Amino acid sequence: MKVATAFAGCFVVLAVPAHAQDGAAPGADVEAVAATVAADADADAEPAVLAAAPPASLLLPAATEIILTPDAEANSKKLREGHSVPMHTLFDVMHNGVVVIPKGTRGTGTVTWRTGKGAFGKSAKMEITFNELTLPNGKRLPLSGMHRQEGQGNTGAAVGAVVAVGVFGAFVTGKSAIVPVGQHLTARTGEALPYVVPAGAKIVPTAELAPTAAAAAATDAAMPDTADADADADADAPVTAATPAGE
């Protein structure tokens, strides 16, 4: 009898821990699931925290100066009203330290008025109206402005011919109007142009890039012998757009 009682007691002692372990298992599973969900939430939140801010968007003001030159010689002898004149920009156009319109950007103009050379040394005249630029991303930027070119006249020679041989002065004609490659043609942007600052680029306000008129005058007065050298250096300098008040 004592043996049976002792055996039953052992069974009860062994059964109680096993039951306790079975009861604790569900709680441990809940804690593990909760920890997993929290870890997943943290992992999902990390990209939002580390995501870079979108690049800042700015505007190149309307009426910004653009320097163009024809792709090939534009000659009034060959061109007529309505003819297109392919051209390109000669310098980078910068704003806030960022190249907005790169050197070599394609553009077009149109011959809107022309007169041929005539008798008595009358020179030819031609006007080219600027149309637009085609930016590297394909966007078309309208331009404003016009360039007028006149041929070199032979009025003096015609007068001399009239004095010498009378009516034969009428056979002395002027010269054609010619715009050579490399000649600077000044146009302006017809509207404001949005642009994006490249990631990591430093924005330098345009006002800080361009010296004041007083400082420029003082520099020129201090170094009068270097004017020619400065002019040569300016020929390779990029065009910097001025920011109007309120921009």
LUMDRENDREN-468190 format. One record per residue: x, y, z of N, C-alpha, C, O in turn; residue in three letters. Coordinates in steps of 0.02 Angstrom, whole numbers, padded with zeros to 5 digits, always signed. Atoms other than C-alpha are relative to their C-alpha. Example, Ala and Ser with C-alpha at 12.3 -4.5 7.8 and 13.67 -1.06 7.14 Angstrom:
residues 2
+00045-00059+00000+00615-00225+00390+00045+00060+00000+00097+00059+00033ALA
-00042-00059-00003+00684-00053+00357-00039+00055+00037-00014+00110+00045SER
This chain:
residues 247
+00042-00060+00000+00000+00000+00000+00043+00062+00000+00031+00109-00038MET
-00046-00057-00002+00141+00121+00046+00036+00008-00067+00047+00064-00090LYS
-00035-00004+00065+00229+00077-00117-00044+00032-00052-00022+00073-00092VAL
+00047-00027+00049+00073+00117-00219-00009+00074+00010-00013+00113-00038ALA
+00010-00071-00015+00050+00283-00130+00060+00041-00023+00053+00095-00053THR
-00061-00035+00021+00232+00333-00160+00003+00006-00075+00023+00058-00102ALA
-00001-00001+00073+00218+00286-00344-00048+00052-00027-00031+00087-00075PHE
+00050-00049+00023+00061+00393-00365+00026+00070+00012+00014+00115-00029ALA
-00027-00066-00015+00148+00540-00280+00052+00021-00051+00053+00079-00073GLY
-00050-00015+00051+00293+00530-00401-00032+00019-00066-00010+00065-00101CYS
+00035-00015+00063+00172+00528-00546-00028+00070+00000-00026+00106-00050PHE
+00029-00067-00006+00087+00685-00482+00054+00053-00006+00044+00103-00040VAL
-00055-00048+00002+00254+00774-00456+00026+00009-00071+00040+00065-00092VAL
-00024-00004+00068+00310+00732-00632-00051+00032-00047-00033+00068-00094LEU
+00053-00026+00044+00143+00778-00709-00008+00075+00008-00024+00109-00041ALA
+00011-00072-00012+00135+00952-00630+00048+00043-00039+00025+00090-00072VAL
-00045-00041+00042+00295+01023-00712-00017-00005-00073-00013+00045-00110PRO
+00016+00008+00071+00243+00949-00878-00060+00043-00017-00062+00074-00070ALA
+00059-00041+00012+00073+01035-00862+00018+00074+00001-00009+00113-00038HIS
-00021-00070-00004+00158+01196-00812+00035+00022-00064+00026+00077-00089ALA
-00035-00016+00063+00269+01188-00965-00049+00008-00057-00042+00053-00099GLN
+00050-00005+00054+00119+01156-01077-00038+00066+00004-00055+00096-00047ASP
+00037-00063-00008+00030+01308-01004+00042+00060-00016+00015+00111-00037GLY
-00043-00057+00013+00182+01422-01025+00015+00010-00074+00031+00065-00096ALA
-00018-00003+00070+00209+01382-01208-00039+00052-00040-00009+00089-00078ALA
+00037-00051+00038+00066+01489-01277+00024+00071+00014+00027+00111-00032PRO
-00024-00067-00017+00130+01643-01184+00066+00015-00035+00075+00070-00060GLY
-00064-00009+00033+00305+01620-01253-00009+00012-00075+00026+00053-00105ALA
+00013-00009+00072+00236+01604-01430-00026+00070-00014-00005+00100-00064ASP
+00028-00067+00010+00139+01767-01412+00056+00052+00003+00058+00098-00038VAL
-00055-00047-00006+00295+01859-01354+00046-00003-00061+00069+00049-00085GLU
-00043+00007+00058+00397+01790-01499-00031+00033-00062+00003+00066-00100ALA
+00035-00031+00056+00264+01843-01626+00002+00075+00005+00013+00110-00045VAL
-00001-00072-00010+00256+02016-01550+00069+00030-00017+00074+00083-00048ALA
-00067-00024+00015+00445+02035-01561+00014+00000-00075+00045+00046-00101ALA
-00009+00003+00073+00443+01981-01744-00036+00057-00035-00008+00087-00081THR
+00039-00054+00029+00306+02106-01788+00034+00066+00011+00036+00108-00034VAL
-00035-00063-00015+00402+02246-01701+00062+00008-00043+00076+00063-00068ALA
-00060-00003+00041+00562+02202-01794-00017+00016-00073+00018+00055-00105ALA
+00021-00014+00069+00469+02201-01962-00021+00073-00008-00006+00104-00059ASP
+00021-00070+00003+00392+02370-01922+00059+00047-00002+00060+00096-00039ALA
-00060-00041+00000+00563+02442-01883+00035-00003-00067+00060+00048-00092ASP
-00034+00009+00065+00634+02371-02045-00037+00040-00054-00005+00070-00097ALA
+00039-00038+00049+00490+02448-02145+00008+00075+00009+00004+00113-00039ASP
-00005-00072-00013+00515+02616-02061+00068+00028-00020+00073+00088-00033ALA
-00067-00024+00014+00702+02627-02097+00007+00034-00069+00038+00087-00073GLU
-00008-00034+00064+00689+02667-02284-00030+00071-00001-00002+00116-00032PRO
+00030-00067-00003+00573+02814-02246+00046+00049+00035+00049+00108+00017ALA
-00044-00043-00038+00698+02882-02122+00062+00017-00040+00087+00073-00038VAL
-00063-00009+00037+00849+02858-02237-00010+00028-00070+00039+00047-00103LEU
+00012-00024+00068+00764+02914-02399+00023+00072-00008+00011+00114+00035ALA
-00026-00067+00012+00848+03066-02475-00057+00047-00020-00105+00027-00053ALA
+00049-00050+00019+00748+03225-02494+00004+00013-00075+00058+00011-00104ALA
-00001-00013+00072+00696+03264-02674+00042+00062-00016+00044+00108+00025PRO
-00041-00058+00018+00812+03386-02767-00041+00064-00001-00100+00063-00019PRO
+00034-00065+00000+00768+03570-02749-00013+00023-00071+00029+00013-00115ALA
+00017-00026+00066+00680+03649-02898+00002+00076+00001-00027+00107+00046SER
-00007-00072+00004+00722+03827-02951-00021+00024-00069-00039-00016-00112LEU
+00020-00029+00064+00683+03945-03095+00056+00044-00029+00083+00087+00005LEU
-00042-00047+00037+00797+04024-03225-00047+00055-00023-00096+00041-00058LEU
+00048-00053+00016+00715+04196-03246-00011+00009-00075+00033-00005-00116PRO
+00013-00020+00069+00632+04249-03408+00045+00060-00016+00066+00096+00028ALA
-00043-00054+00025+00734+04372-03513+00073-00009+00019+00111+00039+00019ALA
-00070+00014-00012+00897+04287-03465+00039+00003-00066+00016-00022-00117THR
-00040-00009+00062+01034+04330-03591+00030-00066-00023+00057-00105+00016GLU
-00028+00059+00033+01087+04193-03712+00044+00024-00057+00023+00065-00097ILE
-00045-00018+00055+01238+04210-03829+00000-00057-00050+00018-00114-00034ILE
+00005+00050+00054+01214+04119-03995+00048+00018-00056+00073+00074-00061LEU
-00037-00011+00062+01311+04099-04156-00027-00049-00052-00048-00104-00034THR
+00026+00046+00051+01259+04022-04323+00044-00061-00009+00105-00058+00001PRO
-00039+00061+00013+01311+03844-04363+00043+00007-00062+00098-00021-00066ASP
-00037-00014+00062+01367+03903-04535-00012+00073-00018-00059+00105+00007ALA
+00006-00070+00019+01392+04073-04613-00070+00015-00028-00095-00020-00071GLU
+00066-00023+00024+01227+04164-04638+00012+00059-00047+00035+00112-00026ALA
-00016-00049+00052+01239+04263-04801-00065+00021-00035-00103-00021-00058ASN
+00061-00026+00031+01102+04376-04871-00002-00017-00075-00056-00016-00105SER
+00000+00018+00071+01156+04324-05046-00036-00066-00011-00064-00078-00064LYS
+00030+00067+00007+01092+04147-05013-00067-00005+00037-00110-00044+00018LYS
+00060+00006-00041+00958+04175-04882-00055+00046-00024-00042+00099-00053LEU
+00059-00039+00017+00782+04240-04911-00046+00002+00061-00038-00038+00108ARG
+00047-00004-00055+00641+04292-04795-00036-00068+00009-00060-00098-00039GLU
+00031+00064-00015+00570+04138-04708+00049-00057+00007+00031-00110+00034GLY
-00051+00052-00007+00731+04038-04716+00020-00008+00073+00024+00041+00110HIS
-00021+00015-00068+00785+03953-04555+00077+00005+00006+00113-00012-00041SER
-00071-00007-00013+00956+03988-04478+00017-00043+00061+00003-00022+00117VAL
-00020+00041-00058+01023+03845-04368+00056+00035+00039+00101+00065+00010PRO
-00050-00031-00043+01127+03906-04221+00008-00039+00064-00027-00088+00076MET
-00012+00034-00063+01195+03855-04052+00027+00050+00051+00051+00104+00033HIS
-00025-00045-00052+01242+03931-03885+00076-00005+00004+00105-00058-00006THR
-00073-00003-00004+01422+03987-03863+00027-00013+00070+00084-00033+00078LEU
-00023+00006-00070+01430+03980-03672-00052-00037+00041-00111-00039+00024PHE
+00046+00026-00050+01355+03889-03525-00041+00058+00029-00014+00112+00040ASP
+00041-00048-00036+01209+03983-03448-00010-00027+00070-00039-00081+00080VAL
+00001+00024-00069+01222+03969-03259-00047+00042+00043-00058+00101+00030MET
+00043-00034-00049+01104+04013-03116+00010-00034+00067+00002-00095+00073HIS
-00013+00027-00068+01142+03992-02931+00057-00052-00001+00056-00100+00038ASN
-00057+00046+00003+01304+03904-02978-00013-00064-00038+00029-00109-00038GLY
+00019+00061+00036+01213+03772-03083-00004+00015-00075-00032+00066-00095VAL
+00005-00007+00073+01232+03750-03272-00071-00020-00021-00089-00079-00018VAL
+00069+00013+00019+01052+03766-03332-00005-00013-00075-00041-00059-00096VAL
-00001+00010+00072+01083+03782-03520+00073-00009-00021+00112+00039-00019ILE
-00071+00012+00015+01247+03701-03575+00022+00030-00067-00018+00041-00112PRO
-00031-00023+00063+01364+03767-03708-00014-00051-00055-00010-00111-00044LYS
+00013+00045+00056+01321+03697-03879-00073-00019-00008-00089-00058-00053GLY
+00071+00015+00006+01132+03689-03851-00026+00026-00067-00011+00082-00086THR
+00023-00017+00067+01044+03690-04020-00055+00052+00003-00096+00052+00048ARG
+00051-00052+00005+00937+03838-04073-00015+00015-00072+00020-00008-00117GLY
+00018-00019+00069+00852+03913-04225-00021+00074-00001-00045+00102+00048THR
+00024-00067+00014+00817+04083-04298-00030+00001-00070-00022-00047-00108GLY
+00032-00006+00066+00720+04143-04451+00016+00068-00030+00014+00119+00005THR
-00010-00063+00035+00761+04275-04580-00069+00032-00010-00110+00006-00047VAL
+00065-00032+00002+00615+04395-04558-00001+00063-00044-00055+00089-00059THR
-00003-00059+00044+00676+04541-04666+00067+00000-00035+00118-00017-00006TRP
-00062+00000+00039+00804+04561-04804-00006+00048-00059-00059+00052-00091ARG
-00005-00039+00062+00857+04683-04939+00067-00018-00032+00117-00027+00002THR
-00062+00016+00035+00985+04644-05071+00044+00061-00010+00022+00118+00000GLY
-00045-00055+00015+01135+04748-05114-00023+00034-00064-00054+00003-00107LYS
+00024-00036+00058+01105+04883-05243+00053+00046-00030+00111+00044-00010GLY
-00045-00045+00036+01181+05013-05356+00023+00057+00045-00006+00070+00098ALA
-00029-00056-00035+01285+05160-05298+00023-00018+00071+00017+00022+00117PHE
-00029+00020-00063+01362+05062-05157-00049-00020+00055-00030-00025+00113GLY
+00050+00019-00050+01200+05013-05070+00014-00070+00026+00019-00117-00013LYS
-00015+00065-00029+01235+04871-04949-00064-00039+00014-00118-00010+00019SER
+00057+00043-00017+01121+04723-04913-00011+00003+00076+00034+00017+00115ALA
+00018+00001-00071+01030+04710-04746-00042-00062+00013-00078-00086-00031LYS
+00036+00061-00017+00958+04561-04654-00015-00001+00075+00027+00019+00116MET
+00020+00007-00070+00863+04531-04492-00016-00073+00014-00053-00105-00022GLU
+00012+00069-00022+00863+04364-04402-00035+00002+00067-00008+00029+00116ILE
+00039+00003-00063+00729+04335-04269+00013-00067+00033+00009-00119+00001THR
-00014+00061-00037+00771+04209-04133-00065-00037+00016-00113-00007+00038PHE
+00061+00040-00010+00646+04066-04117+00000-00038+00067-00039-00023+00111ASN
+00001+00043-00059+00690+03937-03985+00065-00038+00007+00106-00043-00039GLU
-00054+00047-00014+00818+03824-03903-00031-00069+00012-00086-00074+00038LEU
+00020+00068-00017+00803+03635-03894+00050-00025+00052+00108-00039+00037THR
-00043+00019-00056+00873+03584-03724+00019-00074-00004-00014-00112-00040LEU
-00022+00070+00003+00967+03420-03696-00055-00051+00018-00054-00107-00006PRO
+00054+00047-00019+00810+03343-03615-00057+00000-00050-00108-00033-00039ASN
+00052-00002+00051+00708+03383-03772-00049+00058+00007-00088+00071-00039GLY
+00045-00056-00011+00614+03530-03697+00018+00059-00046+00077+00072-00057LYS
-00011-00057+00043+00593+03680-03812-00012+00064+00040-00064+00073+00071ARG
+00003-00063-00037+00627+03851-03737-00005+00058-00050+00041+00068-00088LEU
+00006-00056+00047+00560+04002-03834+00049+00055+00015+00068+00067+00073PRO
-00047-00056-00006+00677+04147-03866-00033+00064-00024-00083+00062-00061LEU
+00023-00064+00025+00648+04331-03894+00061+00040-00024+00117+00029-00001SER
-00054-00043+00024+00750+04460-03987+00012-00009-00074-00015-00055-00106GLY
-00015-00001+00072+00818+04496-04160+00069+00030-00011+00091+00073+00027MET
-00065-00027+00018+00986+04529-04241-00003+00028-00071-00029-00005-00116HIS
-00001-00031+00067+01010+04649-04387+00072+00005-00023+00116+00030+00012ARG
-00067-00001+00029+01161+04630-04500-00002+00040-00065-00047+00031-00107GLN
-00006-00040+00061+01215+04754-04635+00066-00015-00033+00117-00024+00000GLU
-00062+00009+00037+01343+04729-04771+00039+00064-00002+00012+00119+00008GLY
-00041-00060+00006+01487+04847-04792-00015+00034-00066-00012+00003-00119GLN
+00018-00037+00060+01438+04983-04915+00060+00023-00039+00116+00027-00013GLY
-00052-00028+00044+01538+05050-05060-00021+00070-00023-00009+00088-00081ASN
+00025-00066+00018+01462+05224-05056+00057+00045-00025+00050+00081-00074THR
-00057-00042+00020+01632+05308-05065+00024-00017-00069+00039+00028-00109GLY
-00023+00021+00066+01684+05206-05215-00050+00021-00054-00030+00040-00109ALA
+00051-00019+00048+01518+05242-05301+00003+00074-00016-00003+00094-00074ALA
-00006-00072+00010+01536+05429-05276+00060+00016-00044+00056+00058-00089VAL
-00060-00010+00040+01712+05422-05347-00011-00020-00072+00014+00013-00118GLY
+00013+00023+00068+01650+05326-05498-00045+00049-00037-00036+00060-00097ALA
+00045-00048+00031+01512+05451-05530+00039+00062-00022+00029+00087-00077VAL
-00040-00059+00017+01636+05595-05526+00045-00014-00059+00056+00029-00102VAL
-00049+00017+00052+01757+05503-05640-00033-00017-00066-00012+00008-00118ALA
+00028+00025+00063+01645+05419-05767-00076+00009-00004-00108-00025-00044VAL
+00071-00015+00004+01470+05485-05736-00044-00058+00020-00039-00083+00076GLY
+00051+00049-00016+01331+05357-05746+00029-00069+00018-00007-00111+00045VAL
-00029+00066-00015+01452+05211-05727+00005-00011+00075+00019-00067+00097PHE
+00001+00010-00072+01444+05241-05540-00056-00046+00022-00052-00076+00075GLY
+00056+00044-00017+01279+05144-05542+00021-00073+00000-00014-00115+00029ALA
-00022+00070+00002+01378+04985-05575+00040-00020+00062+00059-00078+00070PHE
-00036+00015-00062+01468+04999-05408-00051-00020+00053-00092+00021+00073VAL
+00050+00025-00048+01368+04892-05286+00031-00009+00069+00092-00010+00078THR
-00021+00012-00069+01375+04864-05099+00017-00073+00012+00025-00112-00035GLY
-00018+00069-00019+01416+04705-05005-00059-00036+00032-00106-00004+00057LYS
+00051+00040-00032+01308+04563-04943+00005+00005+00076+00059+00018+00103SER
+00001+00003-00073+01256+04554-04760+00020-00070+00021-00012-00119+00001ALA
-00027+00066-00019+01356+04412-04680+00008-00005+00076+00036+00040+00107ILE
-00010+00016-00071+01348+04337-04505+00047-00060+00002+00025-00116-00011VAL
-00046+00057+00000+01505+04229-04486-00008-00044+00061-00036-00023+00112PRO
+00000+00046-00058+01522+04079-04372+00045+00030+00054+00101+00051+00041VAL
-00038-00028-00055+01580+04138-04202-00023+00069+00020-00007+00092+00075GLY
+00025-00066-00019+01495+04308-04207-00052-00007+00056-00094-00053+00054GLN
+00046+00003-00057+01400+04342-04045-00067+00031-00018-00070+00089-00038HIS
+00068-00024+00011+01212+04358-04066-00036-00006+00068-00039-00060+00097LEU
+00029-00001-00067+01120+04409-03907-00076-00009-00004-00111+00032-00033THR
+00071+00014-00006+00949+04332-03875-00018-00002+00074+00026+00002+00117ALA
+00023+00007-00070+00844+04316-03716-00053-00054+00004-00090-00066-00044ARG
+00050+00052-00010+00738+04177-03645-00070+00032+00000-00080+00086+00029THR
+00067-00027+00005+00554+04202-03682-00044-00016+00059-00099+00013+00066GLY
+00039+00019-00059+00493+04123-03520+00047-00028+00053+00105-00045+00038GLU
-00040+00029-00054+00555+04062-03351+00009-00075-00012-00035-00108-00038ALA
-00016+00070+00012+00638+03891-03355+00012-00035+00067+00061-00020+00101LEU
-00013+00038-00061+00620+03770-03207+00060-00046-00010+00069-00074-00064PRO
-00056+00047+00003+00776+03669-03168+00010-00031+00069-00011-00003+00120TYR
-00011+00038-00062+00829+03543-03036+00073+00002+00018+00117-00008-00025VAL
-00069+00000-00024+00985+03558-02931+00022-00072+00009-00011-00110+00044VAL
-00023+00069-00008+01086+03396-02945+00012-00017+00074+00033+00026+00114PRO
-00009+00022-00069+01095+03294-02785+00072+00012+00022+00120-00005-00013ALA
-00066-00013-00027+01241+03349-02678+00031+00065-00023+00083+00086+00003GLY
-00028-00063+00025+01270+03510-02776-00014+00056+00050-00065+00057+00084ALA
+00007-00057-00044+01295+03670-02678-00030+00059-00038-00005+00077-00092LYS
+00032-00058+00032+01179+03815-02721+00037+00063+00021+00043+00078+00081ILE
-00034-00063-00014+01275+03978-02735-00043+00055-00031-00048+00059-00092VAL
+00042-00053+00028+01160+04130-02754+00036+00039-00054+00095+00056-00047PRO
-00031-00034+00057+01191+04216-02920+00029+00067+00019+00080+00088-00008THR
-00025-00066-00022+01213+04383-02832+00070-00005+00028+00108+00044+00024ALA
-00066+00008-00028+01367+04312-02747+00052-00018-00053+00112-00012-00041GLU
-00046+00019+00053+01441+04252-02911+00021+00060-00042+00077+00061-00069LEU
-00014-00058+00042+01432+04420-03002+00025+00058+00043-00009+00077+00090ALA
-00024-00058-00038+01539+04566-02936-00044+00060-00012-00076+00066-00064PRO
+00040-00061+00007+01452+04731-02906+00032+00046-00051+00092+00039-00067THR
-00027-00047+00050+01472+04871-03033+00056+00042+00029+00105+00058-00005ALA
-00052-00041-00032+01572+04973-02908+00065-00038+00006+00119-00011-00006ALA
-00060+00040-00007+01693+04831-02875+00033-00011-00068+00095-00009-00073ALA
-00028+00009+00067+01714+04800-03062+00035+00063-00024+00089+00060-00053ALA
-00031-00063+00021+01749+04985-03093+00065+00011+00037+00114+00035+00007ALA
-00061-00009-00039+01877+04989-02952+00055-00045-00026+00113-00025-00029ALA
-00050+00047+00026+01964+04835-03023+00028+00025-00066+00089+00021-00078THR
-00023-00025+00065+01971+04910-03198+00046+00061+00008+00095+00069-00028ASP
-00041-00059-00011+02041+05073-03130+00069-00018+00028+00119+00014+00013ALA
-00063+00020-00031+02174+04982-03030+00046-00036-00048+00107-00034-00040ALA
-00040+00038+00047+02232+04875-03177-00016+00020-00071-00045-00019-00109MET
+00018-00023+00068+02215+04980-03337+00037-00038-00054+00012-00043-00110PRO
-00040+00033+00052+02352+04882-03428-00023-00071-00014+00000-00102-00062ASP
+00022+00070+00009+02261+04715-03410-00069-00004-00031-00099-00057-00030THR
+00067+00000+00028+02100+04766-03497-00007-00051-00057-00057-00087-00061ALA
+00004+00047+00056+02140+04665-03654+00000-00071+00025-00036-00113-00002ASP
-00003+00068-00027+02185+04511-03551-00066-00019+00032-00089-00075+00025ALA
+00065+00014-00030+02022+04526-03454-00053-00013-00052-00096-00056-00043ASP
+00049+00010+00054+01924+04540-03616+00006-00070-00029-00044-00102-00044ALA
-00010+00068+00027+02003+04379-03680-00027-00052+00049-00056-00102+00028ASP
+00024+00048-00050+01962+04291-03516-00075-00002+00001-00105-00055+00009ALA
+00073-00002-00002+01782+04351-03521-00031-00037-00059-00087-00061-00055ASP
+00028+00034+00059+01761+04275-03694-00013-00073+00013-00057-00103-00019ALA
+00010+00070-00016+01774+04101-03617-00042-00010+00062-00054-00067+00083ASP
+00037+00006-00063+01672+04139-03461-00072-00017-00015-00099+00005-00066ALA
+00071+00016+00010+01496+04067-03442-00044+00060+00012-00026+00105+00049PRO
+00049-00053-00011+01344+04179-03449-00036-00015+00065-00060-00070+00075VAL
+00033+00009-00064+01272+04204-03275-00063+00042+00001-00061+00103-00010THR
+00062-00036-00001+01090+04250-03260-00009+00037+00065+00006+00011+00119ALA
+00014-00040-00060+01043+04389-03139-00070-00017+00025-00116-00026-00015ALA
+00063+00017-00030+00902+04351-03019-00038+00064+00015-00014+00105+00054THR
+00038-00060-00015+00766+04486-03020-00023+00001+00073-00027-00051+00105PRO
+00024-00006-00069+00704+04552-02853-00064-00039+00008-00109-00035-00034ALA
+00060+00039-00015+00576+04437-02775+00003-00071-00024-00041-00111-00007GLY
-00006+00070+00024+00637+04280-02863+00023-00044+00057+00032-00105+00048GLU
